[in-house]
Amino acid sequence: METRVAVLAVIVKNPEAVPALNDLLHRYASRIIGRMGVPYHARGVNIISVAMDAPADEISALSGKIGRLAGVTAKTVYAPEEAL
């Protein structure tokens, strides 16, 4: 199956959602290239970027599941296919 490179941008406002978020990321660990989290205390949020190499449907599925967590927002940016 063809894979795509993408970055999920995740903003966590609700700290109670973190265990569920970590569980989701663990389930997709084989597709995750790396992740970086930055706490932004002044605004009371955590900003997480997740780099992935996976089929587009798996990336979309993870982004949708993360976005359904209470107090969590997720958006996905795909690398152009012709650039790879």
Backbone as CSV, one residue per row, in Angstrom:
resi,resn,N_x,N_y,N_z,CA_x,CA_y,CA_z,C_x,C_y,C_z
1,MET,0.840,-1.175,0.000,0.000,0.000,0.000,0.890,1.245,0.000
2,GLU,0.499,2.245,-0.782,1.252,3.483,-0.878,1.088,4.307,0.397
3,THR,2.181,4.912,0.823,2.134,5.720,2.039,2.360,7.187,1.702
4,ARG,1.982,8.033,2.637,2.166,9.480,2.520,2.933,9.961,3.740
5,VAL,3.642,11.056,3.569,4.308,11.715,4.687,3.420,12.872,5.113
6,ALA,3.184,12.980,6.411,2.304,14.025,6.930,2.747,14.427,8.329
7,VAL,2.262,15.595,8.745,2.475,16.065,10.105,1.115,16.367,10.715
8,LEU,0.854,15.790,11.862,-0.353,16.105,12.623,0.005,17.176,13.630
9,ALA,-0.743,18.255,13.614,-0.587,19.316,14.611,-1.691,19.110,15.634
10,VAL,-1.305,18.956,16.886,-2.262,18.655,17.949,-2.132,19.716,19.040
11,ILE,-3.273,20.292,19.430,-3.319,21.248,20.527,-4.151,20.623,21.642
12,VAL,-3.560,20.483,22.811,-4.245,19.866,23.950,-4.548,20.946,24.985
13,LYS,-5.824,21.192,25.205,-6.266,22.153,26.223,-6.672,21.428,27.507
14,ASN,-7.163,20.193,27.351,-7.679,19.412,28.472,-6.652,18.359,28.901
15,PRO,-5.963,18.550,30.027,-4.956,17.576,30.454,-5.523,16.189,30.739
16,GLU,-6.820,16.099,31.013,-7.426,14.789,31.264,-7.498,13.935,29.994
17,ALA,-7.311,14.535,28.823,-7.342,13.801,27.561,-5.994,13.163,27.223
18,VAL,-4.948,13.518,27.957,-3.601,13.052,27.634,-3.463,11.528,27.655
19,PRO,-3.989,10.803,28.650,-3.850,9.338,28.599,-4.489,8.729,27.345
20,ALA,-5.667,9.202,26.960,-6.323,8.682,25.751,-5.516,9.044,24.506
21,LEU,-4.957,10.253,24.466,-4.122,10.672,23.342,-2.882,9.790,23.249
22,ASN,-2.214,9.557,24.357,-1.032,8.698,24.354,-1.365,7.276,23.920
23,ASP,-2.535,6.781,24.314,-2.969,5.447,23.894,-3.134,5.389,22.373
24,LEU,-3.755,6.404,21.792,-3.918,6.450,20.334,-2.565,6.498,19.640
25,LEU,-1.672,7.341,20.122,-0.353,7.433,19.498,0.406,6.114,19.612
26,HIS,0.246,5.435,20.723,0.893,4.131,20.903,0.371,3.119,19.885
27,ARG,-0.932,3.144,19.621,-1.528,2.211,18.652,-0.994,2.427,17.237
28,TYR,-0.591,3.654,16.923,-0.070,3.974,15.594,1.452,4.125,15.598
29,ALA,2.109,3.632,16.618,3.560,3.832,16.793,4.376,3.363,15.594
30,SER,3.960,2.293,14.950,4.732,1.774,13.813,4.691,2.714,12.620
31,ARG,3.755,3.648,12.590,3.604,4.603,11.489,4.165,5.989,11.831
32,ILE,4.559,6.185,13.084,5.042,7.491,13.536,6.557,7.568,13.377
33,ILE,7.006,8.606,12.679,8.437,8.843,12.489,9.014,9.469,13.753
34,GLY,8.291,10.429,14.307,8.733,11.099,15.523,7.685,12.082,15.989
35,ARG,7.839,12.538,17.212,6.899,13.530,17.734,7.627,14.474,18.669
36,MET,7.073,15.678,18.768,7.659,16.683,19.641,6.518,17.403,20.354
37,GLY,6.649,17.538,21.649,5.646,18.239,22.425,6.243,19.455,23.110
38,VAL,5.479,20.540,23.105,5.935,21.785,23.722,4.824,22.311,24.627
39,PRO,5.069,22.399,25.923,4.061,23.006,26.801,4.102,24.522,26.642
40,TYR,2.939,25.123,26.532,2.851,26.580,26.440,2.056,27.044,27.642
41,HIS,2.769,27.233,28.757,2.137,27.528,30.037,1.355,28.839,30.036
42,ALA,1.817,29.833,29.286,1.149,31.129,29.261,-0.282,31.023,28.737
43,ARG,-0.541,30.048,27.876,-1.882,29.862,27.318,-2.584,28.614,27.859
44,GLY,-1.888,27.844,28.667,-2.490,26.651,29.258,-2.757,25.538,28.274
45,VAL,-1.877,25.409,27.261,-2.037,24.349,26.267,-0.718,23.622,26.071
46,ASN,-0.813,22.461,25.464,0.359,21.720,25.009,0.239,21.583,23.501
47,ILE,1.344,21.807,22.805,1.378,21.750,21.349,2.232,20.542,20.972
48,ILE,1.658,19.645,20.172,2.358,18.420,19.795,2.363,18.304,18.279
49,SER,3.529,18.006,17.711,3.600,17.697,16.284,3.994,16.229,16.149
50,VAL,3.296,15.539,15.255,3.521,14.109,15.048,3.816,13.892,13.568
51,ALA,5.040,13.495,13.245,5.421,13.198,11.867,5.109,11.734,11.579
52,MET,4.444,11.487,10.435,4.014,10.128,10.098,4.384,9.766,8.665
53,ASP,4.538,8.482,8.431,4.662,7.916,7.092,3.721,6.719,7.090
54,ALA,2.547,6.900,6.475,1.486,5.892,6.559,0.525,6.068,5.386
55,PRO,-0.308,5.072,5.125,-1.369,5.264,4.139,-2.271,6.423,4.565
56,ALA,-2.770,7.172,3.593,-3.576,8.355,3.886,-4.779,8.032,4.761
57,ASP,-5.388,6.862,4.581,-6.564,6.529,5.392,-6.199,6.316,6.862
58,GLU,-4.999,5.815,7.132,-4.564,5.646,8.526,-4.252,6.997,9.167
59,ILE,-3.637,7.887,8.394,-3.347,9.229,8.914,-4.650,9.941,9.234
60,SER,-5.603,9.870,8.318,-6.911,10.510,8.534,-7.633,9.903,9.726
61,ALA,-7.547,8.586,9.861,-8.212,7.915,10.980,-7.643,8.384,12.315
62,LEU,-6.315,8.450,12.411,-5.698,8.900,13.661,-6.064,10.355,13.950
63,SER,-5.988,11.205,12.941,-6.331,12.606,13.130,-7.775,12.765,13.597
64,GLY,-8.687,12.008,13.010,-10.089,12.074,13.410,-10.309,11.601,14.835
65,LYS,-9.648,10.509,15.206,-9.786,9.992,16.572,-9.233,10.969,17.595
66,ILE,-8.102,11.591,17.272,-7.521,12.572,18.184,-8.445,13.779,18.301
67,GLY,-8.969,14.232,17.188,-9.840,15.396,17.178,-11.146,15.208,17.922
68,ARG,-11.561,13.963,18.124,-12.788,13.681,18.871,-12.570,13.650,20.381
69,LEU,-11.334,13.710,20.822,-11.068,13.763,22.264,-11.485,15.130,22.796
70,ALA,-12.100,15.143,23.954,-12.561,16.404,24.552,-11.379,17.311,24.871
71,GLY,-11.432,18.550,24.378,-10.382,19.520,24.672,-9.134,19.353,23.837
72,VAL,-9.247,18.627,22.717,-8.091,18.391,21.844,-8.476,18.746,20.409
73,THR,-7.577,19.431,19.715,-7.777,19.775,18.310,-6.644,19.169,17.502
74,ALA,-6.964,18.643,16.313,-5.937,18.065,15.453,-6.174,18.472,14.004
75,LYS,-5.101,18.821,13.326,-5.124,19.140,11.900,-3.941,18.435,11.244
76,THR,-4.109,18.088,9.971,-3.084,17.340,9.260,-2.609,18.101,8.036
77,VAL,-1.304,18.066,7.816,-0.692,18.642,6.618,0.083,17.513,5.928
78,TYR,-0.216,17.318,4.639,0.452,16.279,3.853,1.569,16.878,3.017
79,ALA,2.674,16.138,2.892,3.739,16.541,1.980,3.219,16.341,0.552
80,PRO,3.618,17.212,-0.375,3.203,17.008,-1.771,3.727,15.676,-2.280
81,GLU,2.887,14.941,-2.965,3.299,13.622,-3.453,4.454,13.718,-4.438
82,GLU,4.452,14.725,-5.308,5.507,14.841,-6.312,6.858,15.203,-5.706
83,ALA,6.860,15.688,-4.461,8.115,16.074,-3.811,8.868,14.880,-3.236
84,LEU,8.220,13.731,-3.193,8.855,12.575,-2.552,9.344,11.566,-3.519
